[in-house]
């Protein structure tokens, strides 16, 4: 069975969920950083957090704060 046959999802941003043996799934981001999770719900949540950038503790949604004037 090829990788494409085992792919559950491949997103436009490059993340993927691949079905492994015995109910496990490999979740990879666009930079091919992968992790193995134990169920499909967790795989979907992992992709959502990777693509939205809100995975604790490293968020890619940083915002600049205005400089405070000295009093």
C-alpha positions as CSV (number, residue, x, y, z in Angstrom):
1,X,0.0,0.0,0.0
2,X,1.5,3.3,-1.1
3,X,1.7,6.5,1.0
4,X,-1.1,8.1,-1.1
5,X,-3.3,5.1,-0.4
6,X,-2.8,5.6,3.4
7,X,-3.3,9.4,3.3
8,X,-6.4,10.4,5.2
9,X,-5.9,14.2,4.5
10,X,-3.4,16.5,2.8
11,X,-4.1,20.2,3.4
12,X,-3.3,23.1,1.1
13,X,-0.8,24.3,3.6
14,X,1.1,21.0,3.4
15,X,0.1,19.2,6.6
16,X,-0.9,15.5,6.3
17,X,-2.5,12.7,8.2
18,X,-1.3,9.2,7.3
19,X,-3.0,6.0,8.5
20,X,-0.5,3.6,10.1
21,X,-1.1,0.1,11.5
22,X,-3.3,-0.7,14.5
23,X,-5.2,2.6,14.6
24,X,-2.3,5.0,14.8
25,X,-1.8,8.0,12.6
26,X,1.2,10.0,11.6
27,X,0.7,13.8,11.5
28,X,3.2,15.9,9.5
29,X,3.5,19.6,9.0
30,X,4.7,21.3,5.8
31,X,8.3,21.1,7.0
32,X,8.0,17.3,7.5
33,X,8.1,17.5,11.3
34,X,6.0,14.4,12.2
35,X,4.4,12.9,15.3
36,X,2.5,9.7,15.8
37,X,-0.9,9.9,17.6
38,X,-3.2,7.2,18.8
39,X,-6.6,8.2,17.2
40,X,-8.1,10.2,14.3
41,X,-9.6,12.9,16.5
42,X,-6.2,13.7,18.0
43,X,-4.7,13.7,14.5
44,X,-7.3,16.2,13.3
45,X,-6.7,18.4,16.4
46,X,-3.0,18.3,15.8
47,X,-3.3,19.5,12.2
48,X,-5.7,22.2,13.3
49,X,-3.3,23.5,15.9
50,X,-0.3,23.4,13.5
51,X,-2.1,25.3,10.8
52,X,-3.8,27.9,13.0
53,X,-0.6,28.5,15.0
54,X,-2.0,28.3,18.5
55,X,-0.2,25.2,19.8
56,X,1.1,25.9,23.4
57,X,3.8,27.0,24.2
58,X,5.0,28.0,20.7
59,X,2.6,30.3,18.9
60,X,3.2,31.8,15.4
61,X,0.6,34.4,16.1
62,X,2.9,37.0,17.8
63,X,1.8,40.6,17.7
64,X,4.0,43.7,18.1
65,X,3.2,45.9,21.1
66,X,3.4,49.7,20.8
67,X,6.4,51.3,22.5
68,X,5.7,53.0,25.7
69,X,6.9,56.5,26.3
70,X,9.0,57.1,29.3
71,X,7.3,59.1,32.0
